[in-house]
Amino acid sequence: GDVQAGRAKAMQCQTCHGLDGKSKLPEAPHLAGQVEQYLVKALKDYKTGARKDEMMSMMAKPLSNADIENLAAFYSSLKP
Amino acid sequence: GDVQAGRAKAMQCQTCHGLDGKSKLPEAPHLAGQVEQYLVKALKDYKTGARKDEMMSMMAKPLSNADIENLAAFYSSLKP
């Protein structure tokens, strides 16, 4: 994944997860420094519906595989 | 949740998540310093089947609500 492209795409994630990857509300996990492969799977599972969450399904649905890989690269690159 | 009780219970989590909360394999997320309420929900969802993962379903099934709260307290208390 491309970290810079992921950072740009993360504008839509920042209300809950921050651009620093630190959770901004108690139901959202921190993402900074999280395992990249785990983040890819989480987003793919939200996109397909294998993992269910009203907000995350809505956010993940329009993401391409490239978006998902870039977002995972960006968030996993941040210092926890 | 009770951090010390959670640490004792976490003996069964450590192969994948470590007693330090740092992932030991690419499909397992880091848990150290993760948002406590998020960890409680994740374990409850694995226990009920709302969230699906072969390994985590097996691990979460026998956990009591107290176990879940203690594990979440323990892992969220660790330095990421």
Backbone of each chain as nested JSON, in Angstrom:
{
  "chains": [
    {"id": "A", "residues": [
      {"number": 1, "name": "GLY", "atoms": {"N": [0.816, -1.213, 0.0], "CA": [0.0, 0.0, 0.0], "C": [0.854, 1.269, 0.0]}},
      {"number": 2, "name": "ASP", "atoms": {"N": [0.245, 2.358, -0.452], "CA": [0.932, 3.646, -0.579], "C": [0.518, 4.548, 0.589]}},
      {"number": 3, "name": "VAL", "atoms": {"N": [1.473, 4.844, 1.459], "CA": [1.194, 5.586, 2.69], "C": [0.613, 6.97, 2.394]}},
      {"number": 4, "name": "GLN", "atoms": {"N": [1.184, 7.671, 1.414], "CA": [0.704, 9.033, 1.122], "C": [-0.72, 9.011, 0.569]}},
      {"number": 5, "name": "ALA", "atoms": {"N": [-1.005, 8.075, -0.332], "CA": [-2.367, 7.94, -0.857], "C": [-3.322, 7.553, 0.275]}},
      {"number": 6, "name": "GLY", "atoms": {"N": [-2.847, 6.718, 1.182], "CA": [-3.667, 6.316, 2.328], "C": [-3.985, 7.495, 3.226]}},
      {"number": 7, "name": "ARG", "atoms": {"N": [-3.005, 8.357, 3.423], "CA": [-3.224, 9.538, 4.264], "C": [-4.308, 10.437, 3.665]}},
      {"number": 8, "name": "ALA", "atoms": {"N": [-4.272, 10.598, 2.351], "CA": [-5.286, 11.425, 1.686], "C": [-6.67, 10.795, 1.85]}},
      {"number": 9, "name": "LYS", "atoms": {"N": [-6.742, 9.505, 1.659], "CA": [-8.022, 8.794, 1.781], "C": [-8.539, 8.819, 3.215]}},
      {"number": 10, "name": "ALA", "atoms": {"N": [-7.635, 8.903, 4.172], "CA": [-8.0, 8.845, 5.596], "C": [-8.738, 10.091, 6.073]}},
      {"number": 11, "name": "MET", "atoms": {"N": [-8.856, 11.092, 5.217], "CA": [-9.625, 12.289, 5.596], "C": [-11.026, 11.891, 6.047]}},
      {"number": 12, "name": "GLN", "atoms": {"N": [-11.563, 10.835, 5.433], "CA": [-12.921, 10.411, 5.772], "C": [-12.987, 9.517, 7.018]}},
      {"number": 13, "name": "CYS", "atoms": {"N": [-11.822, 9.152, 7.551], "CA": [-11.771, 8.28, 8.742], "C": [-11.498, 9.077, 10.015]}},
      {"number": 14, "name": "GLN", "atoms": {"N": [-11.057, 10.327, 9.821], "CA": [-10.459, 11.042, 10.941], "C": [-11.421, 11.442, 12.053]}},
      {"number": 15, "name": "THR", "atoms": {"N": [-12.706, 11.598, 11.755], "CA": [-13.634, 11.993, 12.821], "C": [-13.618, 10.964, 13.956]}},
      {"number": 16, "name": "CYS", "atoms": {"N": [-13.542, 9.702, 13.603], "CA": [-13.562, 8.638, 14.613], "C": [-12.167, 8.123, 14.982]}},
      {"number": 17, "name": "HIS", "atoms": {"N": [-11.281, 7.993, 13.976], "CA": [-9.982, 7.361, 14.228], "C": [-8.822, 8.345, 14.25]}},
      {"number": 18, "name": "GLY", "atoms": {"N": [-9.083, 9.605, 13.902], "CA": [-8.014, 10.596, 13.888], "C": [-7.09, 10.423, 12.703]}},
      {"number": 19, "name": "LEU", "atoms": {"N": [-6.457, 11.511, 12.322], "CA": [-5.395, 11.4, 11.308], "C": [-4.118, 10.899, 11.98]}},
      {"number": 20, "name": "ASP", "atoms": {"N": [-4.115, 10.891, 13.321], "CA": [-2.993, 10.337, 14.084], "C": [-3.241, 8.872, 14.458]}},
      {"number": 21, "name": "GLY", "atoms": {"N": [-4.407, 8.337, 14.065], "CA": [-4.71, 6.941, 14.366], "C": [-5.132, 6.691, 15.802]}},
      {"number": 22, "name": "LYS", "atoms": {"N": [-5.382, 7.779, 16.556], "CA": [-5.828, 7.637, 17.951], "C": [-7.345, 7.838, 17.993]}},
      {"number": 23, "name": "SER", "atoms": {"N": [-8.02, 6.87, 18.56], "CA": [-9.474, 6.881, 18.648], "C": [-10.001, 8.182, 19.24]}},
      {"number": 24, "name": "LYS", "atoms": {"N": [-11.059, 8.709, 18.621], "CA": [-11.673, 9.941, 19.107], "C": [-12.983, 9.674, 19.831]}},
      {"number": 25, "name": "LEU", "atoms": {"N": [-13.391, 8.42, 19.916], "CA": [-14.609, 8.098, 20.688], "C": [-14.546, 6.646, 21.128]}},
      {"number": 26, "name": "PRO", "atoms": {"N": [-15.261, 6.324, 22.249], "CA": [-15.012, 5.048, 22.938], "C": [-15.353, 3.795, 22.129]}},
      {"number": 27, "name": "GLU", "atoms": {"N": [-16.153, 3.913, 21.069], "CA": [-16.452, 2.692, 20.307], "C": [-15.484, 2.46, 19.145]}},
      {"number": 28, "name": "ALA", "atoms": {"N": [-14.607, 3.411, 18.892], "CA": [-13.652, 3.269, 17.78], "C": [-12.286, 2.827, 18.305]}},
      {"number": 29, "name": "PRO", "atoms": {"N": [-11.671, 1.853, 17.657], "CA": [-10.33, 1.439, 18.093], "C": [-9.247, 2.405, 17.628]}},
      {"number": 30, "name": "HIS", "atoms": {"N": [-8.141, 2.437, 18.372], "CA": [-6.929, 3.064, 17.858], "C": [-6.459, 2.255, 16.642]}},
      {"number": 31, "name": "LEU", "atoms": {"N": [-5.912, 2.954, 15.657], "CA": [-5.387, 2.273, 14.464], "C": [-3.884, 2.489, 14.293]}},
      {"number": 32, "name": "ALA", "atoms": {"N": [-3.333, 3.462, 14.971], "CA": [-1.917, 3.81, 14.788], "C": [-1.024, 2.622, 15.122]}},
      {"number": 33, "name": "GLY", "atoms": {"N": [-0.203, 2.22, 14.157], "CA": [0.748, 1.141, 14.392], "C": [0.12, -0.239, 14.395]}},
      {"number": 34, "name": "GLN", "atoms": {"N": [-1.16, -0.321, 14.073], "CA": [-1.822, -1.64, 14.072], "C": [-1.227, -2.512, 12.954]}},
      {"number": 35, "name": "VAL", "atoms": {"N": [-1.317, -3.801, 13.122], "CA": [-0.776, -4.768, 12.161], "C": [-1.44, -4.552, 10.787]}},
      {"number": 36, "name": "GLU", "atoms": {"N": [-0.634, -4.312, 9.752], "CA": [-1.147, -3.937, 8.436], "C": [-2.104, -4.999, 7.856]}},
      {"number": 37, "name": "GLN", "atoms": {"N": [-1.705, -6.247, 7.929], "CA": [-2.53, -7.323, 7.362], "C": [-3.881, -7.426, 8.085]}},
      {"number": 38, "name": "TYR", "atoms": {"N": [-3.869, -7.155, 9.387], "CA": [-5.116, -7.159, 10.16], "C": [-6.041, -6.033, 9.695]}},
      {"number": 39, "name": "LEU", "atoms": {"N": [-5.485, -4.86, 9.422], "CA": [-6.294, -3.727, 8.957], "C": [-6.889, -4.0, 7.576]}},
      {"number": 40, "name": "VAL", "atoms": {"N": [-6.104, -4.596, 6.686], "CA": [-6.619, -4.953, 5.358], "C": [-7.809, -5.899, 5.515]}},
      {"number": 41, "name": "LYS", "atoms": {"N": [-7.654, -6.92, 6.352], "CA": [-8.741, -7.891, 6.532], "C": [-9.984, -7.221, 7.136]}},
      {"number": 42, "name": "ALA", "atoms": {"N": [-9.772, -6.347, 8.12], "CA": [-10.908, -5.672, 8.765], "C": [-11.705, -4.887, 7.73]}},
      {"number": 43, "name": "LEU", "atoms": {"N": [-11.02, -4.093, 6.902], "CA": [-11.722, -3.277, 5.906], "C": [-12.408, -4.148, 4.861]}},
      {"number": 44, "name": "LYS", "atoms": {"N": [-11.729, -5.2, 4.408], "CA": [-12.355, -6.099, 3.424], "C": [-13.585, -6.767, 4.027]}},
      {"number": 45, "name": "ASP", "atoms": {"N": [-13.49, -7.179, 5.286], "CA": [-14.63, -7.839, 5.943], "C": [-15.796, -6.866, 6.14]}},
      {"number": 46, "name": "TYR", "atoms": {"N": [-15.513, -5.617, 6.434], "CA": [-16.597, -4.621, 6.533], "C": [-17.221, -4.393, 5.149]}},
      {"number": 47, "name": "LYS", "atoms": {"N": [-16.376, -4.357, 4.135], "CA": [-16.862, -4.113, 2.766], "C": [-17.785, -5.247, 2.283]}},
      {"number": 48, "name": "THR", "atoms": {"N": [-17.379, -6.482, 2.559], "CA": [-18.178, -7.631, 2.089], "C": [-19.362, -7.917, 3.008]}},
      {"number": 49, "name": "GLY", "atoms": {"N": [-19.324, -7.4, 4.239], "CA": [-20.38, -7.711, 5.194], "C": [-20.035, -8.883, 6.103]}},
      {"number": 50, "name": "ALA", "atoms": {"N": [-18.854, -9.482, 5.912], "CA": [-18.44, -10.579, 6.798], "C": [-18.301, -10.063, 8.232]}},
      {"number": 51, "name": "ARG", "atoms": {"N": [-17.909, -8.795, 8.374], "CA": [-17.869, -8.142, 9.691], "C": [-18.867, -6.997, 9.642]}},
      {"number": 52, "name": "LYS", "atoms": {"N": [-19.675, -6.909, 10.668], "CA": [-20.805, -5.992, 10.634], "C": [-20.672, -4.832, 11.617]}},
      {"number": 53, "name": "ASP", "atoms": {"N": [-20.841, -3.639, 11.104], "CA": [-20.917, -2.436, 11.927], "C": [-21.537, -1.373, 11.025]}},
      {"number": 54, "name": "GLU", "atoms": {"N": [-22.579, -0.744, 11.505], "CA": [-23.369, 0.153, 10.66], "C": [-22.494, 1.231, 10.022]}},
      {"number": 55, "name": "MET", "atoms": {"N": [-21.72, 1.902, 10.879], "CA": [-20.871, 2.994, 10.383], "C": [-19.778, 2.475, 9.456]}},
      {"number": 56, "name": "MET", "atoms": {"N": [-19.087, 1.422, 9.898], "CA": [-17.946, 0.937, 9.115], "C": [-18.377, 0.296, 7.789]}},
      {"number": 57, "name": "SER", "atoms": {"N": [-19.542, -0.324, 7.758], "CA": [-20.032, -0.883, 6.496], "C": [-20.224, 0.236, 5.482]}},
      {"number": 58, "name": "MET", "atoms": {"N": [-20.814, 1.331, 5.952], "CA": [-21.08, 2.484, 5.092], "C": [-19.77, 3.088, 4.57]}},
      {"number": 59, "name": "MET", "atoms": {"N": [-18.776, 3.167, 5.462], "CA": [-17.504, 3.78, 5.072], "C": [-16.701, 2.864, 4.138]}},
      {"number": 60, "name": "ALA", "atoms": {"N": [-16.774, 1.556, 4.363], "CA": [-15.917, 0.621, 3.618], "C": [-16.483, 0.247, 2.253]}},
      {"number": 61, "name": "LYS", "atoms": {"N": [-17.806, 0.306, 2.133], "CA": [-18.467, -0.122, 0.885], "C": [-17.828, 0.481, -0.368]}},
      {"number": 62, "name": "PRO", "atoms": {"N": [-17.626, 1.809, -0.441], "CA": [-17.088, 2.383, -1.693], "C": [-15.576, 2.229, -1.863]}},
      {"number": 63, "name": "LEU", "atoms": {"N": [-14.872, 1.637, -0.905], "CA": [-13.413, 1.548, -1.03], "C": [-12.998, 0.486, -2.047]}},
      {"number": 64, "name": "SER", "atoms": {"N": [-12.006, 0.834, -2.865], "CA": [-11.413, -0.153, -3.775], "C": [-10.371, -0.961, -2.994]}},
      {"number": 65, "name": "ASN", "atoms": {"N": [-9.917, -2.058, -3.585], "CA": [-8.849, -2.824, -2.932], "C": [-7.598, -1.973, -2.744]}},
      {"number": 66, "name": "ALA", "atoms": {"N": [-7.32, -1.102, -3.708], "CA": [-6.156, -0.218, -3.583], "C": [-6.35, 0.754, -2.417]}},
      {"number": 67, "name": "ASP", "atoms": {"N": [-7.57, 1.33, -2.296], "CA": [-7.854, 2.219, -1.158], "C": [-7.58, 1.488, 0.157]}},
      {"number": 68, "name": "ILE", "atoms": {"N": [-8.066, 0.263, 0.241], "CA": [-7.924, -0.527, 1.474], "C": [-6.457, -0.762, 1.79]}},
      {"number": 69, "name": "GLU", "atoms": {"N": [-5.681, -1.128, 0.773], "CA": [-4.255, -1.366, 1.011], "C": [-3.526, -0.083, 1.389]}},
      {"number": 70, "name": "ASN", "atoms": {"N": [-3.932, 1.037, 0.781], "CA": [-3.293, 2.317, 1.107], "C": [-3.649, 2.773, 2.523]}},
      {"number": 71, "name": "LEU", "atoms": {"N": [-4.912, 2.623, 2.901], "CA": [-5.332, 3.008, 4.25], "C": [-4.609, 2.155, 5.303]}},
      {"number": 72, "name": "ALA", "atoms": {"N": [-4.503, 0.866, 5.036], "CA": [-3.823, -0.026, 5.991], "C": [-2.343, 0.346, 6.094]}},
      {"number": 73, "name": "ALA", "atoms": {"N": [-1.737, 0.681, 4.948], "CA": [-0.32, 1.079, 4.961], "C": [-0.144, 2.365, 5.761]}},
      {"number": 74, "name": "PHE", "atoms": {"N": [-1.066, 3.317, 5.558], "CA": [-0.967, 4.594, 6.272], "C": [-1.133, 4.393, 7.781]}},
      {"number": 75, "name": "TYR", "atoms": {"N": [-2.21, 3.774, 8.203], "CA": [-2.452, 3.662, 9.648], "C": [-1.41, 2.785, 10.349]}},
      {"number": 76, "name": "SER", "atoms": {"N": [-0.967, 1.726, 9.677], "CA": [0.041, 0.881, 10.32], "C": [1.391, 1.595, 10.423]}},
      {"number": 77, "name": "SER", "atoms": {"N": [1.592, 2.623, 9.601], "CA": [2.874, 3.346, 9.63], "C": [2.966, 4.358, 10.767]}},
      {"number": 78, "name": "LEU", "atoms": {"N": [1.831, 4.68, 11.386], "CA": [1.824, 5.713, 12.426], "C": [2.332, 5.169, 13.764]}},
      {"number": 79, "name": "LYS", "atoms": {"N": [2.912, 6.053, 14.544], "CA": [3.4, 5.686, 15.875], "C": [2.199, 5.527, 16.813]}},
      {"number": 80, "name": "PRO", "atoms": {"N": [2.1, 4.402, 17.528], "CA": [0.944, 4.207, 18.419], "C": [0.971, 5.16, 19.624]}}
    ]},
    {"id": "B", "residues": [
      {"number": 1, "name": "GLY", "atoms": {"N": [-13.223, -3.425, 35.002], "CA": [-12.479, -4.678, 34.978], "C": [-11.261, -4.658, 35.889]}},
      {"number": 2, "name": "ASP", "atoms": {"N": [-10.803, -5.844, 36.244], "CA": [-9.681, -6.006, 37.186], "C": [-8.433, -6.384, 36.387]}},
      {"number": 3, "name": "VAL", "atoms": {"N": [-7.474, -5.463, 36.375], "CA": [-6.265, -5.645, 35.558], "C": [-5.49, -6.904, 35.947]}},
      {"number": 4, "name": "GLN", "atoms": {"N": [-5.349, -7.15, 37.239], "CA": [-4.562, -8.313, 37.672], "C": [-5.246, -9.625, 37.284]}},
      {"number": 5, "name": "ALA", "atoms": {"N": [-6.555, -9.671, 37.463], "CA": [-7.311, -10.869, 37.054], "C": [-7.237, -11.038, 35.537]}},
      {"number": 6, "name": "GLY", "atoms": {"N": [-7.266, -9.924, 34.825], "CA": [-7.16, -9.974, 33.37], "C": [-5.804, -10.498, 32.931]}},
      {"number": 7, "name": "ARG", "atoms": {"N": [-4.757, -10.094, 33.629], "CA": [-3.409, -10.57, 33.285], "C": [-3.329, -12.088, 33.449]}},
      {"number": 8, "name": "ALA", "atoms": {"N": [-3.917, -12.601, 34.522], "CA": [-3.903, -14.046, 34.761], "C": [-4.659, -14.761, 33.638]}},
      {"number": 9, "name": "LYS", "atoms": {"N": [-5.81, -14.236, 33.277], "CA": [-6.633, -14.853, 32.227], "C": [-5.944, -14.779, 30.864]}},
      {"number": 10, "name": "ALA", "atoms": {"N": [-5.116, -13.756, 30.679], "CA": [-4.468, -13.525, 29.378], "C": [-3.402, -14.567, 29.042]}},
      {"number": 11, "name": "MET", "atoms": {"N": [-3.117, -15.473, 29.991], "CA": [-2.152, -16.55, 29.687], "C": [-2.591, -17.301, 28.428]}},
      {"number": 12, "name": "GLN", "atoms": {"N": [-3.901, -17.4, 28.221], "CA": [-4.405, -18.144, 27.06], "C": [-4.428, -17.306, 25.779]}},
      {"number": 13, "name": "CYS", "atoms": {"N": [-4.118, -16.028, 25.89], "CA": [-4.126, -15.127, 24.718], "C": [-2.722, -14.881, 24.182]}},
      {"number": 14, "name": "GLN", "atoms": {"N": [-1.727, -15.224, 25.018], "CA": [-0.387, -14.724, 24.752], "C": [0.291, -15.303, 23.517]}},
      {"number": 15, "name": "THR", "atoms": {"N": [-0.076, -16.484, 23.1], "CA": [0.584, -17.053, 21.913], "C": [0.407, -16.13, 20.707]}},
      {"number": 16, "name": "CYS", "atoms": {"N": [-0.766, -15.553, 20.576], "CA": [-1.041, -14.675, 19.427], "C": [-0.883, -13.187, 19.753]}},
      {"number": 17, "name": "HIS", "atoms": {"N": [-1.324, -12.778, 20.944], "CA": [-1.356, -11.338, 21.263], "C": [-0.265, -10.91, 22.238]}},
      {"number": 18, "name": "GLY", "atoms": {"N": [0.475, -11.879, 22.779], "CA": [1.524, -11.541, 23.739], "C": [0.974, -11.134, 25.084]}},
      {"number": 19, "name": "LEU", "atoms": {"N": [1.796, -11.307, 26.104], "CA": [1.423, -10.774, 27.417], "C": [1.73, -9.283, 27.446]}},
      {"number": 20, "name": "ASP", "atoms": {"N": [2.46, -8.812, 26.429], "CA": [2.731, -7.378, 26.285], "C": [1.724, -6.707, 25.345]}},
      {"number": 21, "name": "GLY", "atoms": {"N": [0.775, -7.493, 24.818], "CA": [-0.237, -6.915, 23.925], "C": [0.256, -6.619, 22.523]}},
      {"number": 22, "name": "LYS", "atoms": {"N": [1.475, -7.099, 22.205], "CA": [2.021, -6.899, 20.857], "C": [1.806, -8.187, 20.054]}},
      {"number": 23, "name": "SER", "atoms": {"N": [1.192, -8.034, 18.907], "CA": [0.867, -9.164, 18.036], "C": [2.086, -10.033, 17.756]}},
      {"number": 24, "name": "LYS", "atoms": {"N": [1.889, -11.344, 17.802], "CA": [2.976, -12.289, 17.525], "C": [2.84, -12.934, 16.155]}},
      {"number": 25, "name": "LEU", "atoms": {"N": [1.77, -12.582, 15.422], "CA": [1.622, -13.109, 14.058], "C": [0.744, -12.181, 13.246]}},
      {"number": 26, "name": "PRO", "atoms": {"N": [0.908, -12.196, 11.903], "CA": [0.344, -11.121, 11.084], "C": [-1.177, -11.035, 11.069]}},
      {"number": 27, "name": "GLU", "atoms": {"N": [-1.886, -12.087, 11.443], "CA": [-3.343, -11.977, 11.442], "C": [-3.915, -11.5, 12.774]}},
      {"number": 28, "name": "ALA", "atoms": {"N": [-3.081, -11.372, 13.784], "CA": [-3.56, -10.936, 15.106], "C": [-3.26, -9.453, 15.322]}},
      {"number": 29, "name": "PRO", "atoms": {"N": [-4.234, -8.693, 15.802], "CA": [-3.963, -7.272, 16.072], "C": [-3.181, -7.076, 17.372]}},
      {"number": 30, "name": "HIS", "atoms": {"N": [-2.459, -5.959, 17.431], "CA": [-1.929, -5.498, 18.708], "C": [-3.113, -5.148, 19.611]}},
      {"number": 31, "name": "LEU", "atoms": {"N": [-2.977, -5.404, 20.892], "CA": [-4.036, -5.056, 21.852], "C": [-3.577, -4.04, 22.893]}},
      {"number": 32, "name": "ALA", "atoms": {"N": [-2.274, -3.854, 23.022], "CA": [-1.734, -2.97, 24.062], "C": [-2.26, -1.552, 23.89]}},
      {"number": 33, "name": "GLY", "atoms": {"N": [-2.896, -1.045, 24.94], "CA": [-3.378, 0.331, 24.927], "C": [-4.627, 0.528, 24.082]}},
      {"number": 34, "name": "GLN", "atoms": {"N": [-5.205, -0.555, 23.587], "CA": [-6.416, -0.416, 22.757], "C": [-7.57, 0.095, 23.63]}},
      {"number": 35, "name": "VAL", "atoms": {"N": [-8.526, 0.742, 23.016], "CA": [-9.687, 1.323, 23.692], "C": [-10.456, 0.213, 24.427]}},
      {"number": 36, "name": "GLU", "atoms": {"N": [-10.623, 0.384, 25.744], "CA": [-11.185, -0.674, 26.592], "C": [-12.587, -1.102, 26.126]}},
      {"number": 37, "name": "GLN", "atoms": {"N": [-13.437, -0.132, 25.844], "CA": [-14.814, -0.439, 25.444], "C": [-14.845, -1.201, 24.112]}},
      {"number": 38, "name": "TYR", "atoms": {"N": [-13.906, -0.884, 23.239], "CA": [-13.808, -1.6, 21.963], "C": [-13.416, -3.063, 22.191]}},
      {"number": 39, "name": "LEU", "atoms": {"N": [-12.494, -3.296, 23.117], "CA": [-12.065, -4.67, 23.4], "C": [-13.192, -5.49, 24.019]}},
      {"number": 40, "name": "VAL", "atoms": {"N": [-13.971, -4.868, 24.919], "CA": [-15.122, -5.558, 25.513], "C": [-16.086, -5.972, 24.413]}},
      {"number": 41, "name": "LYS", "atoms": {"N": [-16.4, -5.056, 23.51], "CA": [-17.345, -5.355, 22.43], "C": [-16.803, -6.463, 21.513]}},
      {"number": 42, "name": "ALA", "atoms": {"N": [-15.503, -6.391, 21.195], "CA": [-14.916, -7.402, 20.306], "C": [-15.072, -8.795, 20.923]}},
      {"number": 43, "name": "LEU", "atoms": {"N": [-14.73, -8.931, 22.204], "CA": [-14.817, -10.252, 22.843], "C": [-16.266, -10.723, 22.953]}},
      {"number": 44, "name": "LYS", "atoms": {"N": [-17.174, -9.81, 23.298], "CA": [-18.59, -10.207, 23.384], "C": [-19.104, -10.623, 22.019]}},
      {"number": 45, "name": "ASP", "atoms": {"N": [-18.709, -9.901, 20.973], "CA": [-19.153, -10.239, 19.62], "C": [-18.584, -11.585, 19.158]}},
      {"number": 46, "name": "TYR", "atoms": {"N": [-17.345, -11.893, 19.527], "CA": [-16.796, -13.212, 19.196], "C": [-17.542, -14.295, 19.97]}},
      {"number": 47, "name": "LYS", "atoms": {"N": [-17.857, -14.015, 21.23], "CA": [-18.557, -14.999, 22.079], "C": [-19.954, -15.313, 21.53]}},
      {"number": 48, "name": "THR", "atoms": {"N": [-20.676, -14.277, 21.112], "CA": [-22.045, -14.483, 20.627], "C": [-22.07, -14.943, 19.166]}},
      {"number": 49, "name": "GLY", "atoms": {"N": [-20.969, -14.751, 18.447], "CA": [-20.949, -15.095, 17.028], "C": [-21.278, -13.907, 16.125]}},
      {"number": 50, "name": "ALA", "atoms": {"N": [-21.557, -12.743, 16.708], "CA": [-21.821, -11.548, 15.899], "C": [-20.583, -11.204, 15.065]}},
      {"number": 51, "name": "ARG", "atoms": {"N": [-19.412, -11.482, 15.627], "CA": [-18.163, -11.334, 14.877], "C": [-17.549, -12.724, 14.746]}},
      {"number": 52, "name": "LYS", "atoms": {"N": [-17.098, -13.034, 13.553], "CA": [-16.691, -14.408, 13.278], "C": [-15.197, -14.534, 13.016]}},
      {"number": 53, "name": "ASP", "atoms": {"N": [-14.585, -15.465, 13.73], "CA": [-13.201, -15.846, 13.483], "C": [-13.027, -17.182, 14.193]}},
      {"number": 54, "name": "GLU", "atoms": {"N": [-12.525, -18.176, 13.464], "CA": [-12.493, -19.542, 13.989], "C": [-11.767, -19.6, 15.333]}},
      {"number": 55, "name": "MET", "atoms": {"N": [-10.557, -19.045, 15.356], "CA": [-9.756, -19.094, 16.586], "C": [-10.399, -18.273, 17.704]}},
      {"number": 56, "name": "MET", "atoms": {"N": [-10.796, -17.05, 17.391], "CA": [-11.327, -16.17, 18.443], "C": [-12.678, -16.652, 18.979]}},
      {"number": 57, "name": "SER", "atoms": {"N": [-13.49, -17.279, 18.134], "CA": [-14.763, -17.814, 18.616], "C": [-14.49, -18.891, 19.67]}},
      {"number": 58, "name": "MET", "atoms": {"N": [-13.511, -19.744, 19.365], "CA": [-13.159, -20.832, 20.277], "C": [-12.63, -20.283, 21.603]}},
      {"number": 59, "name": "MET", "atoms": {"N": [-11.812, -19.234, 21.507], "CA": [-11.219, -18.669, 22.725], "C": [-12.252, -17.907, 23.553]}},
      {"number": 60, "name": "ALA", "atoms": {"N": [-13.177, -17.228, 22.882], "CA": [-14.106, -16.338, 23.598], "C": [-15.305, -17.079, 24.187]}},
      {"number": 61, "name": "LYS", "atoms": {"N": [-15.673, -18.184, 23.558], "CA": [-16.877, -18.928, 23.995], "C": [-16.926, -19.156, 25.512]}},
      {"number": 62, "name": "PRO", "atoms": {"N": [-15.878, -19.69, 26.127], "CA": [-15.972, -19.988, 27.567], "C": [-15.796, -18.779, 28.492]}},
      {"number": 63, "name": "LEU", "atoms": {"N": [-15.554, -17.598, 27.957], "CA": [-15.3, -16.435, 28.83], "C": [-16.603, -15.921, 29.452]}},
      {"number": 64, "name": "SER", "atoms": {"N": [-16.524, -15.615, 30.745], "CA": [-17.648, -14.945, 31.422], "C": [-17.586, -13.457, 31.129]}},
      {"number": 65, "name": "ASN", "atoms": {"N": [-18.662, -12.747, 31.444], "CA": [-18.625, -11.287, 31.28], "C": [-17.515, -10.666, 32.127]}},
      {"number": 66, "name": "ALA", "atoms": {"N": [-17.304, -11.215, 33.313], "CA": [-16.229, -10.698, 34.173], "C": [-14.865, -10.94, 33.522]}},
      {"number": 67, "name": "ASP", "atoms": {"N": [-14.666, -12.146, 32.966], "CA": [-13.407, -12.433, 32.254], "C": [-13.174, -11.389, 31.158]}},
      {"number": 68, "name": "ILE", "atoms": {"N": [-14.215, -11.122, 30.387], "CA": [-14.113, -10.185, 29.258], "C": [-13.753, -8.794, 29.756]}},
      {"number": 69, "name": "GLU", "atoms": {"N": [-14.4, -8.352, 30.824], "CA": [-14.086, -7.025, 31.365], "C": [-12.666, -6.97, 31.923]}},
      {"number": 70, "name": "ASN", "atoms": {"N": [-12.239, -8.063, 32.551], "CA": [-10.879, -8.093, 33.11], "C": [-9.824, -8.114, 32.001]}},
      {"number": 71, "name": "LEU", "atoms": {"N": [-10.061, -8.896, 30.961], "CA": [-9.112, -8.948, 29.833], "C": [-9.018, -7.586, 29.144]}},
      {"number": 72, "name": "ALA", "atoms": {"N": [-10.16, -6.942, 28.953], "CA": [-10.156, -5.619, 28.313], "C": [-9.426, -4.6, 29.182]}},
      {"number": 73, "name": "ALA", "atoms": {"N": [-9.639, -4.695, 30.5], "CA": [-8.945, -3.775, 31.42], "C": [-7.437, -4.01, 31.362]}},
      {"number": 74, "name": "PHE", "atoms": {"N": [-7.044, -5.272, 31.34], "CA": [-5.609, -5.6, 31.301], "C": [-4.964, -5.098, 30.011]}},
      {"number": 75, "name": "TYR", "atoms": {"N": [-5.509, -5.488, 28.864], "CA": [-4.854, -5.126, 27.595], "C": [-4.894, -3.617, 27.338]}},
      {"number": 76, "name": "SER", "atoms": {"N": [-5.986, -2.97, 27.728], "CA": [-6.034, -1.514, 27.509], "C": [-5.056, -0.78, 28.426]}},
      {"number": 77, "name": "SER", "atoms": {"N": [-4.657, -1.426, 29.519], "CA": [-3.744, -0.77, 30.476], "C": [-2.286, -0.805, 30.013]}},
      {"number": 78, "name": "LEU", "atoms": {"N": [-1.981, -1.647, 29.031], "CA": [-0.584, -1.808, 28.595], "C": [-0.145, -0.664, 27.681]}},
      {"number": 79, "name": "LYS", "atoms": {"N": [1.137, -0.381, 27.727], "CA": [1.718, 0.646, 26.853], "C": [1.808, 0.096, 25.426]}},
      {"number": 80, "name": "PRO", "atoms": {"N": [1.268, 0.855, 24.45], "CA": [1.309, 0.339, 23.075], "C": [2.748, 0.296, 22.528]}}
    ]}
  ]
}
